[in-house]
């Protein structure tokens, strides 16, 4: 057999039967080069793999509770750290908000929004909601009888001076109603009010609402089977919102995935009720997930691990890095984080290292502020920011950004294949120690990617910047009926994978 280019994985595509799909990108995503010919297709365009950025520290260490939410109101950045509300300065200094009294129960994410004068912090699915009005009332709990009688709220967003809530009035099984406050024109600089008692039922469906968002000034409510929206028609009394028939979509949200609804790339992406991931294009819920991603969701649902799923996002948006808008979906009960690149329309995986173990991505909350992509940590009380100049998370040398790829199996009709040579063509990059070349490891799997063993050969180096003669090559790897390669960058380096080249020979039966 002649020298063979091993197909470079451009997406995570692991199927339940790994013989059919064992490709996985971990901590890296494809970066397509410009087309060289007008008729080039995606599959044969030049491509490389760009490393997922690290996280630099923005706020000091010392707190242990997670960063449950972040928001910016009137130019001031706020963060919920544990049970309290803090302001965050441009230099990363926490200052507790006067009157904050450890009332924000729980340790999961909170939902935050504002009307320019009143910040709203909701513990989702409960009647625990606090407001902070720096110029009228300060920090206080929302105790409106109307709000409490509706069971509190599942979520809250802002639209046209109104704070819009999805009620929690169906015993935790979704809601048939939503409601809004009286608007900033009534509450002014004070806590939001509900004197108009504006509560509205479903108009076009019979399934309960489980999630919501506001898209182009239209509050959208996602049911278990369908989605419908409302529009501000300026009603004289009660709520300004009326049902909008042209917003109906024949897909809802999975009941365990209310907080996977995320604003990205000028639209919304979410985990739908059929366990697909969909993107709203006009009024069409377009499927963007693959069979491999849907297998992850299906397995998590079977195991009861969709509970607590969320997108790394705020109502103001989701992470964008180096021109790539990302949808980052975490299933914490399953220990899985997967990312979707809106530019290449490809999926990849993200993991964090905590205590020497690989877990889901540790980011719990997100905000674009101070010119940085801020990440609230689920493992500590720190805020960091995405930074491709570091390959660790929160300055911890024991928490490297994991960067690896696995290939499709090499297979030749169940005949043995002799692997004489494998070369990883990877751009040299700066390692963690000046003047020391970063390293790359090779792992091999003979069971289609279920488990991996070291190749038995030495770890290879990637050379230093400008070292064009360096080559990472493994020789005489043995003979196999099938073989999956895992190439893992073991030292921090901003790398671009270019190709994998193998010299193969036919073996005996």
Secondary structure as a PSIPRED ss2 file (coil, helix, strand):
# PSIPRED VFORMAT (PSIPRED V4.0)

   1 X C   1.000  0.000  0.000
   2 X C   1.000  0.000  0.000
   3 X C   1.000  0.000  0.000
   4 X E   0.000  0.000  1.000
   5 X E   0.000  0.000  1.000
   6 X E   0.000  0.000  1.000
   7 X C   1.000  0.000  0.000
   8 X C   1.000  0.000  0.000
   9 X C   1.000  0.000  0.000
  10 X C   1.000  0.000  0.000
  11 X C   1.000  0.000  0.000
  12 X C   1.000  0.000  0.000
  13 X E   0.000  0.000  1.000
  14 X E   0.000  0.000  1.000
  15 X C   1.000  0.000  0.000
  16 X C   1.000  0.000  0.000
  17 X C   1.000  0.000  0.000
  18 X C   1.000  0.000  0.000
  19 X C   1.000  0.000  0.000
  20 X C   1.000  0.000  0.000
  21 X C   1.000  0.000  0.000
  22 X E   0.000  0.000  1.000
  23 X E   0.000  0.000  1.000
  24 X E   0.000  0.000  1.000
  25 X E   0.000  0.000  1.000
  26 X E   0.000  0.000  1.000
  27 X C   1.000  0.000  0.000
  28 X E   0.000  0.000  1.000
  29 X E   0.000  0.000  1.000
  30 X E   0.000  0.000  1.000
  31 X E   0.000  0.000  1.000
  32 X E   0.000  0.000  1.000
  33 X C   1.000  0.000  0.000
  34 X C   1.000  0.000  0.000
  35 X C   1.000  0.000  0.000
  36 X C   1.000  0.000  0.000
  37 X C   1.000  0.000  0.000
  38 X C   1.000  0.000  0.000
  39 X C   1.000  0.000  0.000
  40 X C   1.000  0.000  0.000
  41 X C   1.000  0.000  0.000
  42 X H   0.000  1.000  0.000
  43 X H   0.000  1.000  0.000
  44 X H   0.000  1.000  0.000
  45 X C   1.000  0.000  0.000
  46 X C   1.000  0.000  0.000
  47 X E   0.000  0.000  1.000
  48 X E   0.000  0.000  1.000
  49 X E   0.000  0.000  1.000
  50 X E   0.000  0.000  1.000
  51 X E   0.000  0.000  1.000
  52 X C   1.000  0.000  0.000
  53 X C   1.000  0.000  0.000
  54 X E   0.000  0.000  1.000
  55 X E   0.000  0.000  1.000
  56 X E   0.000  0.000  1.000
  57 X E   0.000  0.000  1.000
  58 X C   1.000  0.000  0.000
  59 X C   1.000  0.000  0.000
  60 X C   1.000  0.000  0.000
  61 X C   1.000  0.000  0.000
  62 X C   1.000  0.000  0.000
  63 X C   1.000  0.000  0.000
  64 X C   1.000  0.000  0.000
  65 X C   1.000  0.000  0.000
  66 X C   1.000  0.000  0.000
  67 X E   0.000  0.000  1.000
  68 X E   0.000  0.000  1.000
  69 X E   0.000  0.000  1.000
  70 X E   0.000  0.000  1.000
  71 X E   0.000  0.000  1.000
  72 X E   0.000  0.000  1.000
  73 X E   0.000  0.000  1.000
  74 X C   1.000  0.000  0.000
  75 X C   1.000  0.000  0.000
  76 X E   0.000  0.000  1.000
  77 X E   0.000  0.000  1.000
  78 X E   0.000  0.000  1.000
  79 X E   0.000  0.000  1.000
  80 X E   0.000  0.000  1.000
  81 X E   0.000  0.000  1.000
  82 X C   1.000  0.000  0.000
  83 X C   1.000  0.000  0.000
  84 X E   0.000  0.000  1.000
  85 X E   0.000  0.000  1.000
  86 X E   0.000  0.000  1.000
  87 X E   0.000  0.000  1.000
  88 X E   0.000  0.000  1.000
  89 X C   1.000  0.000  0.000
  90 X C   1.000  0.000  0.000
  91 X C   1.000  0.000  0.000
  92 X C   1.000  0.000  0.000
  93 X C   1.000  0.000  0.000
  94 X E   0.000  0.000  1.000
  95 X E   0.000  0.000  1.000
  96 X E   0.000  0.000  1.000
  97 X C   1.000  0.000  0.000
  98 X C   1.000  0.000  0.000
  99 X C   1.000  0.000  0.000
 100 X C   1.000  0.000  0.000
 101 X C   1.000  0.000  0.000
 102 X C   1.000  0.000  0.000
 103 X C   1.000  0.000  0.000
 104 X C   1.000  0.000  0.000
 105 X C   1.000  0.000  0.000
 106 X C   1.000  0.000  0.000
 107 X C   1.000  0.000  0.000
 108 X C   1.000  0.000  0.000
 109 X C   1.000  0.000  0.000
 110 X C   1.000  0.000  0.000
 111 X E   0.000  0.000  1.000
 112 X E   0.000  0.000  1.000
 113 X E   0.000  0.000  1.000
 114 X E   0.000  0.000  1.000
 115 X C   1.000  0.000  0.000
 116 X C   1.000  0.000  0.000
 117 X C   1.000  0.000  0.000
 118 X C   1.000  0.000  0.000
 119 X E   0.000  0.000  1.000
 120 X E   0.000  0.000  1.000
 121 X E   0.000  0.000  1.000
 122 X E   0.000  0.000  1.000
 123 X C   1.000  0.000  0.000
 124 X C   1.000  0.000  0.000
 125 X C   1.000  0.000  0.000
 126 X E   0.000  0.000  1.000
 127 X C   1.000  0.000  0.000
 128 X C   1.000  0.000  0.000
 129 X E   0.000  0.000  1.000
 130 X E   0.000  0.000  1.000
 131 X E   0.000  0.000  1.000
 132 X E   0.000  0.000  1.000
 133 X E   0.000  0.000  1.000
 134 X C   1.000  0.000  0.000
 135 X C   1.000  0.000  0.000
 136 X C   1.000  0.000  0.000
 137 X C   1.000  0.000  0.000
 138 X E   0.000  0.000  1.000
 139 X E   0.000  0.000  1.000
 140 X E   0.000  0.000  1.000
 141 X E   0.000  0.000  1.000
 142 X C   1.000  0.000  0.000
 143 X C   1.000  0.000  0.000
 144 X C   1.000  0.000  0.000
 145 X H   0.000  1.000  0.000
 146 X H   0.000  1.000  0.000
 147 X H   0.000  1.000  0.000
 148 X H   0.000  1.000  0.000
 149 X H   0.000  1.000  0.000
 150 X C   1.000  0.000  0.000
 151 X C   1.000  0.000  0.000
 152 X C   1.000  0.000  0.000
 153 X E   0.000  0.000  1.000
 154 X E   0.000  0.000  1.000
 155 X E   0.000  0.000  1.000
 156 X E   0.000  0.000  1.000
 157 X E   0.000  0.000  1.000
 158 X E   0.000  0.000  1.000
 159 X E   0.000  0.000  1.000
 160 X C   1.000  0.000  0.000
 161 X C   1.000  0.000  0.000
 162 X E   0.000  0.000  1.000
 163 X E   0.000  0.000  1.000
 164 X E   0.000  0.000  1.000
 165 X E   0.000  0.000  1.000
 166 X E   0.000  0.000  1.000
 167 X E   0.000  0.000  1.000
 168 X C   1.000  0.000  0.000
 169 X C   1.000  0.000  0.000
 170 X C   1.000  0.000  0.000
 171 X C   1.000  0.000  0.000
 172 X C   1.000  0.000  0.000
 173 X C   1.000  0.000  0.000
 174 X C   1.000  0.000  0.000
 175 X E   0.000  0.000  1.000
 176 X C   1.000  0.000  0.000
 177 X E   0.000  0.000  1.000
 178 X E   0.000  0.000  1.000
 179 X E   0.000  0.000  1.000
 180 X E   0.000  0.000  1.000
 181 X C   1.000  0.000  0.000
 182 X C   1.000  0.000  0.000
 183 X C   1.000  0.000  0.000
 184 X H   0.000  1.000  0.000
 185 X H   0.000  1.000  0.000
 186 X H   0.000  1.000  0.000
 187 X H   0.000  1.000  0.000
 188 X C   1.000  0.000  0.000
 189 X C   1.000  0.000  0.000
 190 X C   1.000  0.000  0.000
 191 X C   1.000  0.000  0.000
 192 X C   1.000  0.000  0.000
 193 X C   1.000  0.000  0.000
 194 X C   1.000  0.000  0.000
 195 X C   1.000  0.000  0.000
 196 X C   1.000  0.000  0.000
 197 X C   1.000  0.000  0.000
 198 X E   0.000  0.000  1.000
 199 X E   0.000  0.000  1.000
 200 X E   0.000  0.000  1.000
 201 X E   0.000  0.000  1.000
 202 X C   1.000  0.000  0.000
 203 X C   1.000  0.000  0.000
 204 X C   1.000  0.000  0.000
 205 X C   1.000  0.000  0.000
 206 X C   1.000  0.000  0.000
 207 X C   1.000  0.000  0.000
 208 X C   1.000  0.000  0.000
 209 X E   0.000  0.000  1.000
 210 X E   0.000  0.000  1.000
 211 X E   0.000  0.000  1.000
 212 X E   0.000  0.000  1.000
 213 X E   0.000  0.000  1.000
 214 X E   0.000  0.000  1.000
 215 X E   0.000  0.000  1.000
 216 X C   1.000  0.000  0.000
 217 X C   1.000  0.000  0.000
 218 X E   0.000  0.000  1.000
 219 X E   0.000  0.000  1.000
 220 X E   0.000  0.000  1.000
 221 X E   0.000  0.000  1.000
 222 X E   0.000  0.000  1.000
 223 X E   0.000  0.000  1.000
 224 X C   1.000  0.000  0.000
 225 X C   1.000  0.000  0.000
 226 X C   1.000  0.000  0.000
 227 X E   0.000  0.000  1.000
 228 X E   0.000  0.000  1.000
 229 X E   0.000  0.000  1.000
 230 X E   0.000  0.000  1.000
 231 X E   0.000  0.000  1.000
 232 X E   0.000  0.000  1.000
 233 X C   1.000  0.000  0.000
 234 X C   1.000  0.000  0.000
 235 X C   1.000  0.000  0.000
 236 X C   1.000  0.000  0.000
 237 X C   1.000  0.000  0.000
 238 X C   1.000  0.000  0.000
 239 X C   1.000  0.000  0.000
 240 X C   1.000  0.000  0.000
 241 X E   0.000  0.000  1.000
 242 X E   0.000  0.000  1.000
 243 X E   0.000  0.000  1.000
 244 X E   0.000  0.000  1.000
 245 X E   0.000  0.000  1.000
 246 X E   0.000  0.000  1.000
 247 X E   0.000  0.000  1.000
 248 X E   0.000  0.000  1.000
 249 X E   0.000  0.000  1.000
 250 X C   1.000  0.000  0.000
 251 X C   1.000  0.000  0.000
 252 X C   1.000  0.000  0.000
 253 X E   0.000  0.000  1.000
 254 X C   1.000  0.000  0.000
 255 X C   1.000  0.000  0.000
 256 X C   1.000  0.000  0.000
 257 X C   1.000  0.000  0.000
 258 X C   1.000  0.000  0.000
 259 X E   0.000  0.000  1.000
 260 X C   1.000  0.000  0.000
 261 X C   1.000  0.000  0.000
 262 X E   0.000  0.000  1.000
 263 X E   0.000  0.000  1.000
 264 X E   0.000  0.000  1.000
 265 X C   1.000  0.000  0.000
 266 X C   1.000  0.000  0.000
 267 X E   0.000  0.000  1.000
 268 X E   0.000  0.000  1.000
 269 X E   0.000  0.000  1.000
 270 X E   0.000  0.000  1.000
 271 X E   0.000  0.000  1.000
 272 X E   0.000  0.000  1.000
 273 X C   1.000  0.000  0.000
 274 X C   1.000  0.000  0.000
 275 X C   1.000  0.000  0.000
 276 X C   1.000  0.000  0.000
 277 X E   0.000  0.000  1.000
 278 X E   0.000  0.000  1.000
 279 X E   0.000  0.000  1.000
 280 X E   0.000  0.000  1.000
 281 X E   0.000  0.000  1.000
 282 X C   1.000  0.000  0.000
 283 X C   1.000  0.000  0.000
 284 X E   0.000  0.000  1.000
 285 X E   0.000  0.000  1.000
 286 X E   0.000  0.000  1.000
 287 X E   0.000  0.000  1.000
 288 X C   1.000  0.000  0.000
 289 X C   1.000  0.000  0.000
 290 X C   1.000  0.000  0.000
 291 X H   0.000  1.000  0.000
 292 X H   0.000  1.000  0.000
 293 X H   0.000  1.000  0.000
 294 X H   0.000  1.000  0.000
 295 X H   0.000  1.000  0.000
 296 X H   0.000  1.000  0.000
 297 X H   0.000  1.000  0.000
 298 X H   0.000  1.000  0.000
 299 X H   0.000  1.000  0.000
 300 X H   0.000  1.000  0.000
 301 X H   0.000  1.000  0.000
 302 X H   0.000  1.000  0.000
 303 X C   1.000  0.000  0.000
 304 X C   1.000  0.000  0.000
 305 X C   1.000  0.000  0.000
 306 X C   1.000  0.000  0.000
 307 X C   1.000  0.000  0.000
 308 X C   1.000  0.000  0.000
 309 X C   1.000  0.000  0.000
 310 X E   0.000  0.000  1.000
 311 X E   0.000  0.000  1.000
 312 X C   1.000  0.000  0.000
 313 X E   0.000  0.000  1.000
 314 X E   0.000  0.000  1.000
 315 X C   1.000  0.000  0.000
 316 X C   1.000  0.000  0.000
 317 X E   0.000  0.000  1.000
 318 X E   0.000  0.000  1.000
 319 X C   1.000  0.000  0.000
 320 X E   0.000  0.000  1.000
 321 X E   0.000  0.000  1.000
 322 X C   1.000  0.000  0.000
 323 X C   1.000  0.000  0.000
 324 X E   0.000  0.000  1.000
 325 X E   0.000  0.000  1.000
 326 X E   0.000  0.000  1.000
 327 X E   0.000  0.000  1.000
 328 X E   0.000  0.000  1.000
 329 X E   0.000  0.000  1.000
 330 X E   0.000  0.000  1.000
 331 X E   0.000  0.000  1.000
 332 X C   1.000  0.000  0.000
 333 X C   1.000  0.000  0.000
 334 X C   1.000  0.000  0.000
 335 X C   1.000  0.000  0.000
 336 X E   0.000  0.000  1.000
 337 X E   0.000  0.000  1.000
 338 X E   0.000  0.000  1.000
 339 X E   0.000  0.000  1.000
 340 X E   0.000  0.000  1.000
 341 X E   0.000  0.000  1.000
 342 X C   1.000  0.000  0.000
 343 X C   1.000  0.000  0.000
 344 X C   1.000  0.000  0.000
 345 X C   1.000  0.000  0.000
 346 X E   0.000  0.000  1.000
 347 X E   0.000  0.000  1.000
 348 X E   0.000  0.000  1.000
 349 X E   0.000  0.000  1.000
 350 X C   1.000  0.000  0.000
 351 X E   0.000  0.000  1.000
 352 X E   0.000  0.000  1.000
 353 X E   0.000  0.000  1.000
 354 X E   0.000  0.000  1.000
 355 X C   1.000  0.000  0.000
 356 X C   1.000  0.000  0.000
 357 X E   0.000  0.000  1.000
 358 X E   0.000  0.000  1.000
 359 X E   0.000  0.000  1.000
 360 X E   0.000  0.000  1.000
 361 X C   1.000  0.000  0.000
 362 X C   1.000  0.000  0.000
 363 X E   0.000  0.000  1.000
 364 X E   0.000  0.000  1.000
 365 X E   0.000  0.000  1.000
 366 X E   0.000  0.000  1.000
 367 X E   0.000  0.000  1.000
 368 X E   0.000  0.000  1.000
 369 X E   0.000  0.000  1.000
 370 X C   1.000  0.000  0.000
 371 X C   1.000  0.000  0.000
 372 X E   0.000  0.000  1.000
 373 X E   0.000  0.000  1.000
 374 X E   0.000  0.000  1.000
 375 X E   0.000  0.000  1.000
 376 X E   0.000  0.000  1.000
 377 X E   0.000  0.000  1.000
 378 X C   1.000  0.000  0.000
 379 X C   1.000  0.000  0.000
 380 X C   1.000  0.000  0.000
 381 X C   1.000  0.000  0.000
 382 X C   1.000  0.000  0.000
 383 X E   0.000  0.000  1.000
 384 X E   0.000  0.000  1.000
 385 X E   0.000  0.000  1.000
 386 X E   0.000  0.000  1.000
 387 X E   0.000  0.000  1.000
 388 X C   1.000  0.000  0.000
 389 X C   1.000  0.000  0.000
 390 X C   1.000  0.000  0.000
 391 X C   1.000  0.000  0.000
 392 X E   0.000  0.000  1.000
 393 X E   0.000  0.000  1.000
 394 X C   1.000  0.000  0.000
 395 X C   1.000  0.000  0.000
 396 X E   0.000  0.000  1.000
 397 X E   0.000  0.000  1.000
 398 X E   0.000  0.000  1.000
 399 X E   0.000  0.000  1.000
 400 X E   0.000  0.000  1.000
 401 X C   1.000  0.000  0.000
 402 X C   1.000  0.000  0.000
 403 X E   0.000  0.000  1.000
 404 X E   0.000  0.000  1.000
 405 X E   0.000  0.000  1.000
 406 X E   0.000  0.000  1.000
 407 X C   1.000  0.000  0.000
 408 X C   1.000  0.000  0.000
 409 X C   1.000  0.000  0.000
 410 X E   0.000  0.000  1.000
 411 X E   0.000  0.000  1.000
 412 X C   1.000  0.000  0.000
 413 X C   1.000  0.000  0.000
 414 X C   1.000  0.000  0.000
 415 X C   1.000  0.000  0.000
 416 X C   1.000  0.000  0.000
 417 X E   0.000  0.000  1.000
 418 X E   0.000  0.000  1.000
 419 X E   0.000  0.000  1.000
 420 X E   0.000  0.000  1.000
 421 X E   0.000  0.000  1.000
 422 X E   0.000  0.000  1.000
 423 X E   0.000  0.000  1.000
 424 X E   0.000  0.000  1.000
 425 X E   0.000  0.000  1.000
 426 X E   0.000  0.000  1.000
 427 X C   1.000  0.000  0.000
 428 X C   1.000  0.000  0.000
 429 X C   1.000  0.000  0.000
 430 X E   0.000  0.000  1.000
 431 X C   1.000  0.000  0.000
 432 X C   1.000  0.000  0.000
 433 X C   1.000  0.000  0.000
 434 X C   1.000  0.000  0.000
 435 X C   1.000  0.000  0.000
 436 X C   1.000  0.000  0.000
 437 X E   0.000  0.000  1.000
 438 X C   1.000  0.000  0.000
 439 X E   0.000  0.000  1.000
 440 X E   0.000  0.000  1.000
 441 X E   0.000  0.000  1.000
 442 X E   0.000  0.000  1.000
 443 X E   0.000  0.000  1.000
 444 X E   0.000  0.000  1.000
 445 X E   0.000  0.000  1.000
 446 X C   1.000  0.000  0.000
 447 X C   1.000  0.000  0.000
 448 X C   1.000  0.000  0.000
 449 X C   1.000  0.000  0.000
 450 X C   1.000  0.000  0.000
 451 X C   1.000  0.000  0.000
 452 X C   1.000  0.000  0.000
 453 X E   0.000  0.000  1.000
 454 X E   0.000  0.000  1.000
 455 X C   1.000  0.000  0.000
 456 X C   1.000  0.000  0.000
 457 X C   1.000  0.000  0.000
 458 X C   1.000  0.000  0.000
 459 X C   1.000  0.000  0.000
 460 X E   0.000  0.000  1.000
 461 X E   0.000  0.000  1.000
 462 X C   1.000  0.000  0.000
 463 X C   1.000  0.000  0.000
 464 X C   1.000  0.000  0.000
 465 X C   1.000  0.000  0.000
 466 X C   1.000  0.000  0.000
 467 X C   1.000  0.000  0.000
 468 X C   1.000  0.000  0.000
 469 X C   1.000  0.000  0.000
 470 X C   1.000  0.000  0.000
 471 X C   1.000  0.000  0.000
 472 X E   0.000  0.000  1.000
 473 X E   0.000  0.000  1.000
 474 X E   0.000  0.000  1.000
 475 X E   0.000  0.000  1.000
 476 X E   0.000  0.000  1.000
 477 X E   0.000  0.000  1.000
 478 X E   0.000  0.000  1.000
 479 X E   0.000  0.000  1.000
 480 X E   0.000  0.000  1.000
 481 X C   1.000  0.000  0.000
 482 X E   0.000  0.000  1.000
 483 X E   0.000  0.000  1.000
 484 X E   0.000  0.000  1.000
 485 X E   0.000  0.000  1.000
 486 X E   0.000  0.000  1.000
 487 X E   0.000  0.000  1.000
 488 X E   0.000  0.000  1.000
 489 X E   0.000  0.000  1.000
 490 X C   1.000  0.000  0.000
 491 X C   1.000  0.000  0.000
 492 X C   1.000  0.000  0.000
 493 X C   1.000  0.000  0.000
 494 X C   1.000  0.000  0.000
 495 X C   1.000  0.000  0.000
 496 X E   0.000  0.000  1.000
 497 X E   0.000  0.000  1.000
 498 X E   0.000  0.000  1.000
 499 X E   0.000  0.000  1.000
 500 X E   0.000  0.000  1.000
 501 X E   0.000  0.000  1.000
 502 X E   0.000  0.000  1.000
 503 X E   0.000  0.000  1.000
 504 X E   0.000  0.000  1.000
 505 X E   0.000  0.000  1.000
 506 X E   0.000  0.000  1.000
 507 X C   1.000  0.000  0.000
 508 X C   1.000  0.000  0.000
 509 X C   1.000  0.000  0.000
